[in-house]
Amino acid sequence: MCAVAVPKPPKRPPVVERAIKVDGKTFHLGRWPSQRAADIARDRAILHFGIEGVLRYPRVARSLGPASPGELLREARDREKKRTTSRYQGVSWDTRQKFWRVSIQAHGKKYGMGGLYDEDQAAILRDRLALHLRDKAAVLNFPNSKLKPASYDELQAELRAIRSASRYRGVAPQMVAQRRTWSAQIVVRQRTHFLGRYPSELEAAVAYDRAARHYLGDDVKLNLPTASRRLKPADAAALRAEAHAELKKTKHSRFHGVSRHGKLWSAAIVHRYRVYRLGSFASDEEAAVAYDKAAVRLHGKKAKLNFHPQTGEELCGQRPRPVEQKTMARRGR
């Protein structure tokens, strides 16, 4: 099965911050994608407080209606999340380092940490920090989960302990919450290459060795020289694809983008580093059809499908070939 090639996330345009002062007190109105949107937010705040001021976009502001600073902050945050590379609050993708980052602002100070290769675990990490900094006022990604609050220093200590919990170079257990899988990574010329997640520590160590031979040569020091030299060197993309294929074997579905959860089958697709959940289905074929529809809509002609759109043949993650070319190939045999 071929792995899905994840496209590069789009460049994010600059944002404009806006605030308003009322009776000597400053109210922040959020970060907006353009000067016009920020000015409209200011106009709506003026209408809310009923203060005298020149409206820059009076018609638009009045049609949208007055809004309090809290309402504008939430609206700005919702707009911001539509443009980010994660579906979670306070989580973003680092395009240069190729990992997830966590960021949160509280009490006039910004906190951030990186090096996370699982989006869900990054969101959990952010929630624990938010609970410590904001207590009951924290807006959480997982409000129904009973998470333990932790300070910034405590979380950094946890991450350091987890990263050093393996005896093998370039190997670490799954971040923060679940330690069922092992991640492998290698640093080459100050750039971190993620090599995938593996069910065992030894498999992750071998993946690191193969990448080390590819990027650094055969003279590099290996974790498992005997086992690793039996396999060919491989780059990060190839190793991630292999790890993804092995992971699919444990999900009990031959179809791409389909996994089993209890008695139901779920479908999901990745587009621009965002995961789109397509729902739960009674059979894996129904989930595969839902995946194909989303793949065509998001990826167009480059979509890798489970079924051929014309013949209905099972493709299981391959790009469909035109029927004419396939027929000619059979005649030529």
Residue frames relative to the residue before (quaternion, step in Angstrom):
aa qw qx qy qz dx dy dz
M 1.0000 0.0000 0.0000 0.0000 0.00 0.00 0.00
C 0.3781 -0.7354 0.5207 0.2123 3.54 -0.86 0.93
A 0.4221 -0.6920 0.5248 0.2598 3.55 -1.05 0.79
V 0.5161 -0.6355 0.4764 0.3208 3.56 -1.13 0.65
A 0.3552 -0.7164 0.5581 0.2219 3.58 -0.85 0.94
V 0.2699 -0.7884 0.5336 0.1445 3.57 -0.46 1.21
P 0.3681 -0.7492 0.5013 0.2280 3.61 -0.63 1.05
K 0.5769 -0.5719 0.4471 0.3744 3.54 -1.22 0.43
P 0.4841 -0.6658 0.4703 0.3181 3.59 -0.95 0.81
P 0.5490 -0.6325 0.4233 0.3455 3.59 -1.06 0.65
K 0.5520 -0.5855 0.4685 0.3646 3.55 -1.20 0.49
R 0.3643 -0.7468 0.5206 0.1966 3.53 -0.89 0.97
P 0.4152 -0.7099 0.5031 0.2657 3.60 -0.78 0.96
P 0.6214 -0.5473 0.3929 0.3999 3.61 -1.19 0.40
V 0.2937 -0.7431 0.5767 0.1700 3.56 -1.22 0.56
V 0.3000 -0.7373 0.5836 0.1606 3.54 -1.27 0.54
E 0.2518 -0.7628 0.5781 0.1431 3.58 -0.77 1.03
R 0.0781 -0.7995 0.5953 0.0180 3.55 -1.05 0.75
A 0.0011 0.7727 -0.6341 0.0274 3.57 -1.14 0.78
I 0.1710 -0.7687 0.6080 0.1009 3.56 -1.27 0.41
K 0.2635 -0.7637 0.5714 0.1445 3.57 -1.02 0.80
V 0.0090 0.7876 -0.6126 0.0658 3.56 -0.83 1.12
D 0.8415 -0.0599 -0.0074 0.5369 3.58 -0.70 1.14
G 0.7269 -0.4548 0.2323 0.4592 3.54 0.95 0.92
K 0.6562 0.4757 -0.3147 0.4941 3.60 1.26 0.04
T 0.3200 -0.7647 0.5361 0.1595 3.55 -0.90 0.98
F 0.1167 -0.7752 0.6198 0.0370 3.55 -0.92 1.01
H 0.2936 -0.7514 0.5665 0.1681 3.56 -0.75 1.06
L 0.2487 -0.8023 0.5358 0.0862 3.55 -0.94 0.99
G 0.6623 -0.5397 0.3015 0.4233 3.59 1.25 0.19
R 0.5009 -0.6120 0.5268 0.3116 3.51 -1.46 0.00
W 0.1224 -0.8250 0.5517 -0.0003 3.56 -0.74 1.14
P 0.5739 -0.6594 0.3732 0.3107 3.60 -1.05 0.75
S 0.7999 0.1204 -0.0686 0.5839 3.62 1.22 -0.25
Q 0.6466 -0.5100 0.3949 0.4073 3.54 -1.30 0.32
R 0.6375 0.5380 -0.3271 0.4440 3.58 1.00 -0.81
A 0.6688 0.4931 -0.3075 0.4636 3.60 0.89 -0.91
A 0.6437 0.5154 -0.3237 0.4639 3.59 1.04 -0.76
D 0.6579 0.5048 -0.3130 0.4629 3.59 0.99 -0.80
I 0.6287 0.5214 -0.3362 0.4689 3.59 1.03 -0.72
A 0.6233 0.5273 -0.3359 0.4696 3.59 1.03 -0.75
R 0.6368 0.5153 -0.3208 0.4755 3.61 1.00 -0.81
D 0.6504 0.5192 -0.3192 0.4533 3.60 0.94 -0.85
R 0.6662 0.4992 -0.3044 0.4629 3.59 0.96 -0.83
A 0.6250 0.5183 -0.3340 0.4787 3.57 1.12 -0.66
I 0.6179 0.5349 -0.3399 0.4653 3.61 1.04 -0.75
L 0.6514 0.5036 -0.3081 0.4765 3.58 1.00 -0.83
H 0.6375 0.5389 -0.3262 0.4436 3.58 1.03 -0.76
F 0.7406 0.4036 -0.2300 0.4856 3.59 0.85 -0.95
G 0.3531 -0.7628 0.4754 0.2599 3.58 1.24 -0.37
I 0.4081 0.7064 -0.4770 0.3269 3.57 1.09 0.68
E 0.5512 -0.6003 0.4628 0.3487 3.52 -1.24 0.41
G 0.3018 0.7375 -0.5597 0.2276 3.53 -0.86 0.95
V 0.4997 -0.6478 0.4863 0.3070 3.54 -1.17 0.59
L 0.2763 -0.7582 0.5713 0.1498 3.56 -0.72 1.09
R 0.3558 -0.7532 0.5179 0.1948 3.55 -0.80 1.01
Y 0.7750 0.1127 -0.0713 0.6177 3.58 1.13 -0.59
P 0.0832 -0.8636 0.4945 0.0518 3.61 0.60 1.13
R 0.6649 0.5171 -0.3217 0.4324 3.60 0.89 -0.88
V 0.6857 0.4707 -0.2864 0.4757 3.58 0.88 -0.94
A 0.6582 0.5247 -0.3169 0.4370 3.58 0.93 -0.91
R 0.6863 0.4745 -0.2904 0.4686 3.59 0.92 -0.86
S 0.6338 0.5194 -0.3458 0.4572 3.59 1.05 -0.64
L 0.6763 0.4645 -0.2867 0.4947 3.61 1.07 -0.70
G 0.4316 -0.7254 0.4356 0.3128 3.56 1.16 -0.59
P 0.6308 -0.5299 0.3977 0.4039 3.60 -1.22 0.40
A 0.0419 -0.7878 0.6144 0.0071 3.55 -1.19 0.58
S 0.4377 -0.6858 0.5201 0.2599 3.55 -1.03 0.85
P 0.6624 -0.4964 0.3602 0.4302 3.62 -1.20 0.29
G 0.6387 0.5288 -0.3346 0.4477 3.58 1.02 -0.73
E 0.6542 0.5043 -0.3103 0.4705 3.57 0.98 -0.84
L 0.6628 0.4990 -0.3059 0.4670 3.58 0.99 -0.81
L 0.6182 0.5349 -0.3455 0.4608 3.59 1.05 -0.71
R 0.6686 0.4895 -0.3044 0.4698 3.59 0.93 -0.86
E 0.6481 0.5144 -0.3186 0.4625 3.58 0.99 -0.82
A 0.6549 0.5014 -0.3083 0.4740 3.57 0.99 -0.85
R 0.6461 0.5176 -0.3211 0.4599 3.58 1.02 -0.79
D 0.6411 0.5145 -0.3271 0.4661 3.58 1.00 -0.78
R 0.6408 0.5077 -0.3244 0.4758 3.59 1.00 -0.78
E 0.6462 0.5335 -0.3190 0.4429 3.55 0.98 -0.88
K 0.6674 0.5139 -0.3086 0.4419 3.58 0.96 -0.85
K 0.6021 0.5530 -0.3645 0.4458 3.59 1.15 -0.50
R 0.7254 0.4243 -0.2298 0.4909 3.58 1.18 -0.54
T 0.5810 0.5902 -0.3838 0.4083 3.57 1.22 -0.15
T 0.5371 -0.6380 0.4518 0.3168 3.57 -1.29 0.13
S 0.7055 0.3717 -0.2702 0.5395 3.60 1.21 0.31
R 0.4533 -0.6778 0.5037 0.2852 3.54 -1.14 0.61
Y 0.6488 0.5289 -0.3068 0.4529 3.58 1.28 -0.17
Q 0.5359 -0.6148 0.4846 0.3161 3.52 -1.23 0.63
G 0.8399 0.1985 -0.1509 0.4821 3.57 -0.95 0.92
V 0.6503 0.4682 -0.3144 0.5089 3.60 1.26 0.28
S 0.0705 0.7939 -0.5998 0.0708 3.58 -0.92 0.89
W 0.4693 -0.6763 0.5034 0.2625 3.55 -1.26 0.53
D 0.2934 -0.7374 0.5854 0.1659 3.55 -0.90 0.99
T 0.3053 -0.8041 0.4832 0.1635 3.58 -0.26 1.28
R 0.6708 0.4939 -0.3096 0.4585 3.61 1.10 -0.54
Q 0.7588 0.3683 -0.1974 0.4995 3.57 0.86 -0.96
K 0.3252 -0.7799 0.4759 0.2439 3.59 1.30 -0.34
F 0.6434 0.4398 -0.3991 0.4830 3.57 0.72 1.09
W 0.5797 -0.5892 0.4402 0.3507 3.56 -1.33 0.22
R 0.1990 -0.7674 0.6015 0.0980 3.55 -1.12 0.80
V 0.2449 -0.7354 0.6153 0.1438 3.54 -1.26 0.60
S 0.0742 0.7903 -0.6053 0.0606 3.57 -0.93 0.87
I 0.0716 0.7753 -0.6232 0.0731 3.54 -1.11 0.78
Q 0.2075 -0.7759 0.5873 0.0993 3.56 -1.08 0.76
A 0.1638 0.7727 -0.5946 0.1503 3.55 -0.87 1.02
H 0.8466 0.1036 -0.1080 0.5107 3.55 -1.10 0.80
G 0.6895 -0.5102 0.2736 0.4353 3.56 1.03 0.83
K 0.6809 0.4335 -0.2857 0.5165 3.59 1.23 0.27
K 0.2912 -0.7610 0.5586 0.1550 3.54 -1.04 0.81
Y 0.1520 -0.7799 0.6049 0.0515 3.56 -0.93 1.00
G 0.0799 0.8052 -0.5831 0.0724 3.56 -0.99 0.80
M 0.0407 0.7699 -0.6363 0.0252 3.53 -1.24 0.58
G 0.1630 -0.8041 0.5687 0.0590 3.56 -1.13 0.64
G 0.5613 0.6304 -0.4360 0.3122 3.52 -1.31 -0.37
L 0.5284 0.6242 -0.4115 0.4023 3.61 1.20 0.40
Y 0.2122 -0.8094 0.5397 0.0927 3.57 -0.82 1.01
D 0.6780 0.4029 -0.2886 0.5429 3.59 1.28 0.13
E 0.4308 -0.7361 0.4639 0.2396 3.58 -0.60 1.17
D 0.6557 0.5180 -0.3188 0.4473 3.60 0.93 -0.86
Q 0.6798 0.4846 -0.2960 0.4641 3.58 0.92 -0.86
A 0.5940 0.5429 -0.3587 0.4731 3.58 1.14 -0.57
A 0.6504 0.5082 -0.3130 0.4699 3.59 1.01 -0.80
I 0.6326 0.5171 -0.3294 0.4733 3.60 1.04 -0.75
L 0.6299 0.5347 -0.3217 0.4624 3.56 1.01 -0.85
R 0.6628 0.5047 -0.3004 0.4644 3.57 0.94 -0.89
D 0.6469 0.5237 -0.3236 0.4501 3.60 0.99 -0.81
R 0.6491 0.5164 -0.3231 0.4556 3.59 0.95 -0.82
L 0.6570 0.4864 -0.3077 0.4870 3.57 1.02 -0.76
A 0.6373 0.5292 -0.3268 0.4550 3.59 1.02 -0.78
L 0.6330 0.5258 -0.3304 0.4622 3.59 1.02 -0.74
H 0.6596 0.4995 -0.3072 0.4702 3.58 1.02 -0.75
L 0.7371 0.4380 -0.2365 0.4572 3.59 0.91 -0.91
R 0.8236 0.2559 -0.0920 0.4977 3.59 0.93 -0.91
D 0.3101 -0.7854 0.4836 0.2304 3.57 1.31 -0.15
K 0.8534 -0.0973 0.0748 0.5066 3.62 -0.81 -0.96
A 0.6353 0.5371 -0.3339 0.4432 3.59 1.21 -0.38
A 0.4777 0.6957 -0.4307 0.3198 3.61 1.25 -0.10
V 0.2797 -0.7102 0.6236 0.1687 3.54 -1.09 0.84
L 0.1434 -0.8515 0.5040 0.0180 3.57 -0.41 1.26
N 0.4974 -0.6189 0.5191 0.3165 3.54 -1.28 0.49
F 0.7769 0.1805 -0.0863 0.5970 3.58 1.13 -0.72
P 0.0877 -0.8590 0.5019 0.0501 3.61 0.43 1.19
N 0.6967 0.4760 -0.2790 0.4585 3.61 1.13 -0.53
S 0.5849 0.5702 -0.3746 0.4387 3.60 1.26 -0.05
K 0.3657 -0.7187 0.5503 0.2168 3.55 -1.02 0.82
L 0.0273 0.8257 -0.5576 0.0807 3.54 0.12 1.34
K 0.4352 -0.6895 0.5210 0.2527 3.55 -1.14 0.69
P 0.4117 -0.7042 0.5102 0.2728 3.64 -0.69 0.99
A 0.0006 0.7883 -0.6148 0.0232 3.56 -1.13 0.69
S 0.4664 -0.6729 0.5019 0.2789 3.54 -1.06 0.78
Y 0.6876 -0.4701 0.3509 0.4278 3.54 -1.31 0.26
D 0.6746 0.4943 -0.2986 0.4598 3.61 0.89 -0.92
E 0.6426 0.5226 -0.3276 0.4546 3.60 1.00 -0.76
L 0.6689 0.4898 -0.3027 0.4701 3.59 0.95 -0.83
Q 0.6288 0.5183 -0.3385 0.4705 3.57 1.02 -0.73
A 0.6406 0.5138 -0.3244 0.4694 3.60 1.01 -0.76
E 0.6281 0.5289 -0.3315 0.4645 3.59 1.04 -0.78
L 0.6680 0.5042 -0.3009 0.4572 3.56 0.92 -0.90
R 0.6464 0.5092 -0.3267 0.4649 3.58 0.97 -0.79
A 0.6554 0.5127 -0.3144 0.4569 3.57 0.98 -0.83
I 0.6581 0.5072 -0.3100 0.4621 3.57 0.99 -0.84
R 0.6739 0.5085 -0.3062 0.4398 3.58 0.90 -0.92
S 0.7381 0.3809 -0.2219 0.5108 3.59 1.12 -0.61
A 0.4591 0.7225 -0.4215 0.2993 3.59 1.28 0.20
S 0.6608 0.4713 -0.3169 0.4908 3.61 1.21 -0.05
R 0.4464 -0.6893 0.5042 0.2673 3.55 -1.10 0.71
Y 0.6611 0.5043 -0.2987 0.4684 3.58 1.28 -0.22
R 0.5399 -0.6286 0.4641 0.3131 3.54 -1.13 0.73
G 0.8410 0.1968 -0.1550 0.4795 3.57 -0.99 0.92
V 0.6413 0.5061 -0.3146 0.4833 3.60 1.25 0.23
A 0.0629 0.7831 -0.6157 0.0614 3.57 -1.04 0.84
P 0.5072 -0.6266 0.4828 0.3422 3.60 -1.10 0.59
Q 0.6846 -0.4849 0.3426 0.4228 3.55 -1.27 0.40
M 0.5690 -0.6815 0.3604 0.2862 3.51 -0.86 1.06
V 0.9091 0.0707 -0.0749 0.4037 3.49 -1.31 0.83
A 0.8656 0.1608 -0.0851 0.4666 3.57 0.07 -1.23
Q 0.8188 0.1571 -0.0682 0.5479 3.61 0.46 -1.15
R 0.1426 -0.7917 0.5899 0.0699 3.57 -0.98 0.89
R 0.3068 0.7830 -0.4902 0.2292 3.55 1.08 0.69
T 0.7683 0.2630 -0.1593 0.5614 3.58 1.12 -0.46
W 0.3199 -0.7228 0.5827 0.1889 3.53 -1.33 0.34
S 0.2397 -0.7708 0.5759 0.1299 3.56 -0.91 0.91
A 0.1844 -0.7671 0.6068 0.0967 3.55 -1.18 0.67
Q 0.0606 0.7841 -0.6144 0.0635 3.55 -1.07 0.78
I 0.1188 -0.7731 0.6188 0.0730 3.53 -1.26 0.44
V 0.2804 -0.7486 0.5818 0.1499 3.56 -1.08 0.80
V 0.0263 0.7898 -0.6082 0.0744 3.55 -0.69 1.16
R 0.8367 -0.0871 0.0086 0.5406 3.58 -0.62 1.17
Q 0.6972 -0.5126 0.2381 0.4410 3.52 0.89 1.13
R 0.6168 0.4904 -0.3712 0.4913 3.57 1.17 0.52
T 0.3207 -0.7625 0.5376 0.1632 3.56 -0.86 1.02
H 0.1325 -0.7747 0.6161 0.0522 3.57 -0.88 1.04
F 0.2806 -0.7520 0.5759 0.1551 3.56 -0.71 1.10
L 0.2289 -0.8237 0.5134 0.0742 3.57 -0.76 1.09
G 0.6839 -0.4865 0.2899 0.4600 3.60 1.23 0.09
R 0.4217 -0.6693 0.5509 0.2658 3.51 -1.42 0.10
Y 0.1436 -0.8136 0.5635 0.0023 3.55 -0.95 0.99
P 0.5578 -0.6435 0.4070 0.3302 3.60 -1.07 0.67
S 0.7943 0.2018 -0.1202 0.5603 3.62 1.15 -0.42
E 0.6250 -0.5587 0.4086 0.3608 3.52 -1.27 0.52
L 0.6452 0.5355 -0.3244 0.4378 3.58 1.02 -0.79
E 0.6482 0.5116 -0.3267 0.4598 3.61 0.97 -0.80
A 0.6421 0.5087 -0.3212 0.4752 3.58 1.03 -0.74
A 0.6377 0.5267 -0.3227 0.4601 3.59 1.04 -0.77
V 0.6461 0.5045 -0.3145 0.4786 3.59 1.02 -0.78
A 0.6195 0.5366 -0.3401 0.4612 3.59 1.04 -0.77
Y 0.6361 0.5113 -0.3304 0.4741 3.59 0.98 -0.79
D 0.6557 0.5213 -0.3200 0.4426 3.60 0.90 -0.88
R 0.6578 0.5040 -0.3163 0.4619 3.60 0.93 -0.83
A 0.6541 0.4900 -0.3113 0.4849 3.57 1.02 -0.76
A 0.6334 0.5354 -0.3337 0.4481 3.59 0.99 -0.78
R 0.6552 0.4929 -0.3149 0.4781 3.59 0.98 -0.76
H 0.6448 0.5246 -0.3220 0.4530 3.59 1.06 -0.74
Y 0.7810 0.3668 -0.1828 0.4713 3.57 0.78 -1.05
L 0.8123 0.3036 -0.1167 0.4842 3.60 0.99 -0.83
G 0.5895 -0.5957 0.3693 0.4016 3.61 1.23 -0.09
D 0.6471 -0.5652 0.3659 0.3576 3.57 -1.30 0.37
D 0.6225 0.5659 -0.3480 0.4137 3.60 1.19 -0.31
V 0.4771 0.6891 -0.4337 0.3309 3.60 1.26 -0.11
K 0.5307 -0.6225 0.4718 0.3290 3.56 -1.19 0.59
L 0.1861 -0.8161 0.5441 0.0572 3.60 -0.76 1.09
N 0.5612 -0.5885 0.4651 0.3498 3.54 -1.28 0.41
L 0.7968 0.0534 0.0374 0.6007 3.55 0.88 -1.07
P 0.1874 -0.8470 0.4824 0.1215 3.62 0.38 1.19
T 0.6770 0.5109 -0.3124 0.4278 3.60 0.84 -0.95
A 0.7182 0.4367 -0.2560 0.4774 3.59 0.81 -0.98
S 0.6896 0.5091 -0.2952 0.4221 3.59 0.92 -0.85
R 0.6692 0.5072 -0.3154 0.4420 3.61 0.99 -0.71
R 0.5589 0.5792 -0.4048 0.4339 3.60 1.21 -0.11
L 0.7153 0.4006 -0.2287 0.5250 3.57 1.24 -0.44
K 0.5526 -0.6186 0.4448 0.3379 3.55 -1.19 0.52
P 0.5416 -0.5748 0.4828 0.3785 3.61 -1.15 0.49
A 0.0472 -0.7980 0.6008 -0.0014 3.58 -1.14 0.60
D 0.4539 -0.6717 0.5100 0.2875 3.54 -1.17 0.62
A 0.7345 -0.4444 0.2822 0.4282 3.57 -1.31 0.19
A 0.6538 0.5276 -0.3262 0.4333 3.61 0.92 -0.87
A 0.6655 0.5005 -0.3045 0.4624 3.60 0.95 -0.87
L 0.6651 0.4991 -0.3086 0.4619 3.58 0.97 -0.80
R 0.6313 0.5175 -0.3373 0.4690 3.58 1.01 -0.72
A 0.6404 0.5232 -0.3221 0.4608 3.58 1.02 -0.81
E 0.6490 0.5080 -0.3167 0.4695 3.60 0.97 -0.81
A 0.6578 0.5044 -0.3107 0.4652 3.57 0.94 -0.87
H 0.6367 0.5258 -0.3236 0.4620 3.57 1.03 -0.80
A 0.6519 0.5164 -0.3165 0.4562 3.59 0.97 -0.85
E 0.6579 0.4952 -0.3113 0.4744 3.60 0.98 -0.82
L 0.6300 0.5314 -0.3333 0.4580 3.56 1.03 -0.76
K 0.6306 0.5461 -0.3340 0.4389 3.60 1.01 -0.77
K 0.6047 0.5747 -0.3599 0.4178 3.59 1.09 -0.63
T 0.6863 0.4820 -0.2788 0.4679 3.57 1.14 -0.61
K 0.6473 0.5419 -0.3189 0.4309 3.60 1.25 -0.20
H 0.4352 -0.7585 0.4190 0.2444 3.58 1.29 0.25
S 0.6588 0.4340 -0.3610 0.4973 3.61 0.91 0.81
R 0.3644 -0.7263 0.5427 0.2125 3.55 -0.97 0.86
F 0.6255 0.5710 -0.3287 0.4179 3.58 1.25 -0.30
H 0.5141 -0.6560 0.4752 0.2820 3.51 -1.18 0.72
G 0.8224 0.2153 -0.1727 0.4974 3.58 -0.95 0.91
V 0.6395 0.5052 -0.3105 0.4893 3.59 1.29 0.23
S 0.0532 0.7855 -0.6142 0.0533 3.57 -0.96 0.88
R 0.4469 -0.6992 0.5005 0.2468 3.53 -1.25 0.50
H 0.0217 -0.7711 0.6362 -0.0118 3.54 -1.04 0.90
G 0.8075 -0.1019 0.0196 0.5807 3.55 -0.10 1.30
K 0.7925 -0.2491 0.2107 0.5152 3.56 -0.76 -1.06
L 0.6836 0.4689 -0.2759 0.4865 3.60 1.24 -0.17
W 0.3524 -0.6973 0.5847 0.2183 3.52 -1.37 0.36
S 0.1506 -0.7926 0.5865 0.0722 3.57 -0.94 0.87
A 0.2168 -0.7577 0.6036 0.1203 3.55 -1.22 0.61
A 0.0514 0.7816 -0.6189 0.0592 3.56 -1.06 0.80
I 0.1045 -0.7888 0.6041 0.0442 3.56 -1.16 0.63
V 0.3106 -0.7398 0.5722 0.1698 3.56 -1.11 0.76
H 0.1000 0.7730 -0.6203 0.0879 3.56 -0.90 0.98
R 0.8349 -0.0651 -0.0131 0.5464 3.56 -0.67 1.16
Y 0.6873 -0.5306 0.2502 0.4282 3.51 0.94 1.12
R 0.5886 0.5066 -0.4006 0.4863 3.58 1.20 0.49
V 0.3073 -0.7465 0.5652 0.1700 3.55 -1.00 0.88
Y 0.1498 -0.7858 0.5973 0.0566 3.57 -0.72 1.12
R 0.2429 -0.7666 0.5807 0.1265 3.59 -0.61 1.15
L 0.2310 -0.8261 0.5072 0.0833 3.57 -0.64 1.15
G 0.6750 -0.5118 0.2901 0.4453 3.59 1.25 0.09
S 0.4793 -0.6451 0.5202 0.2890 3.54 -1.40 0.03
F 0.1291 -0.8054 0.5785 0.0074 3.55 -1.07 0.83
A 0.5886 -0.6057 0.4164 0.3368 3.54 -1.23 0.53
S 0.7930 0.1501 -0.0775 0.5854 3.61 1.13 -0.59
D 0.5879 -0.5910 0.4174 0.3617 3.54 -1.22 0.48
E 0.5937 0.5635 -0.3742 0.4359 3.62 1.14 -0.49
E 0.6357 0.5128 -0.3319 0.4720 3.60 0.99 -0.76
A 0.6501 0.5046 -0.3120 0.4747 3.58 1.00 -0.81
A 0.6395 0.5283 -0.3218 0.4564 3.58 1.06 -0.77
V 0.6333 0.5182 -0.3284 0.4717 3.60 1.04 -0.74
A 0.6441 0.5113 -0.3193 0.4710 3.59 0.98 -0.81
Y 0.6296 0.5250 -0.3325 0.4662 3.58 1.04 -0.75
D 0.6526 0.5267 -0.3218 0.4394 3.60 0.91 -0.90
K 0.6442 0.5210 -0.3284 0.4536 3.60 0.95 -0.84
A 0.6767 0.4757 -0.2922 0.4801 3.59 0.95 -0.85
A 0.6358 0.5397 -0.3325 0.4404 3.60 1.02 -0.76
V 0.6536 0.4969 -0.3123 0.4779 3.59 0.97 -0.82
R 0.6672 0.5072 -0.3040 0.4531 3.57 0.97 -0.86
L 0.7526 0.4038 -0.2154 0.4734 3.62 0.93 -0.85
H 0.8079 0.3005 -0.1240 0.4916 3.59 0.92 -0.93
G 0.3668 -0.7677 0.4696 0.2358 3.60 1.22 -0.18
K 0.8415 -0.1339 0.1214 0.5091 3.57 -0.97 -0.92
K 0.6525 0.5209 -0.3139 0.4521 3.60 1.20 -0.43
A 0.4263 0.7317 -0.4493 0.2846 3.59 1.27 -0.02
K 0.2556 -0.7204 0.6256 0.1559 3.54 -1.13 0.79
L 0.1578 -0.8531 0.4972 0.0001 3.54 -0.47 1.27
N 0.4909 -0.6345 0.5121 0.3068 3.52 -1.36 0.23
F 0.7858 0.1490 -0.0786 0.5951 3.60 1.16 -0.64
H 0.5032 -0.6289 0.4964 0.3238 3.55 -1.09 0.72
P 0.4698 -0.7194 0.4249 0.2850 3.64 -0.68 0.99
Q 0.7326 0.4052 -0.2397 0.4916 3.62 1.16 -0.46
T 0.7889 0.3200 -0.1647 0.4981 3.58 0.85 -0.92
G 0.4065 -0.7206 0.4703 0.3071 3.60 1.18 -0.48
E 0.3978 0.7259 -0.4718 0.3037 3.59 1.27 0.13
E 0.4911 -0.6570 0.4837 0.3054 3.58 -1.04 0.76
L 0.1441 -0.7987 0.5822 0.0490 3.55 -0.82 1.05
C 0.1323 -0.8520 0.4958 0.1035 3.58 1.19 -0.64
G 0.8246 -0.2544 0.1083 0.4935 3.55 0.72 1.07
Q 0.5770 0.5620 -0.3914 0.4450 3.61 1.22 0.31
R 0.5068 -0.6109 0.4991 0.3475 3.56 -1.24 0.36
P 0.4647 -0.7047 0.4545 0.2844 3.62 -0.81 0.93
R 0.3192 -0.7237 0.5801 0.1945 3.55 -1.05 0.82
P 0.5692 -0.5801 0.4408 0.3810 3.61 -1.08 0.60
V 0.5707 -0.6253 0.4105 0.3388 3.58 -0.99 0.84
E 0.6355 0.5469 -0.3408 0.4252 3.61 0.96 -0.82
Q 0.6707 0.4931 -0.3069 0.4613 3.59 0.90 -0.91
K 0.6481 0.5223 -0.3238 0.4499 3.56 0.99 -0.78
T 0.6468 0.5186 -0.3142 0.4626 3.59 1.01 -0.84
M 0.6555 0.5079 -0.3104 0.4648 3.59 0.99 -0.87
A 0.6362 0.5322 -0.3361 0.4461 3.57 1.00 -0.74
R 0.6571 0.5017 -0.3190 0.4634 3.59 1.02 -0.76
R 0.6500 0.5151 -0.3266 0.4533 3.60 1.00 -0.79
G 0.6743 0.5200 -0.3092 0.4234 3.57 1.04 -0.67
R 0.5586 0.6165 -0.3957 0.3888 3.59 1.22 -0.27
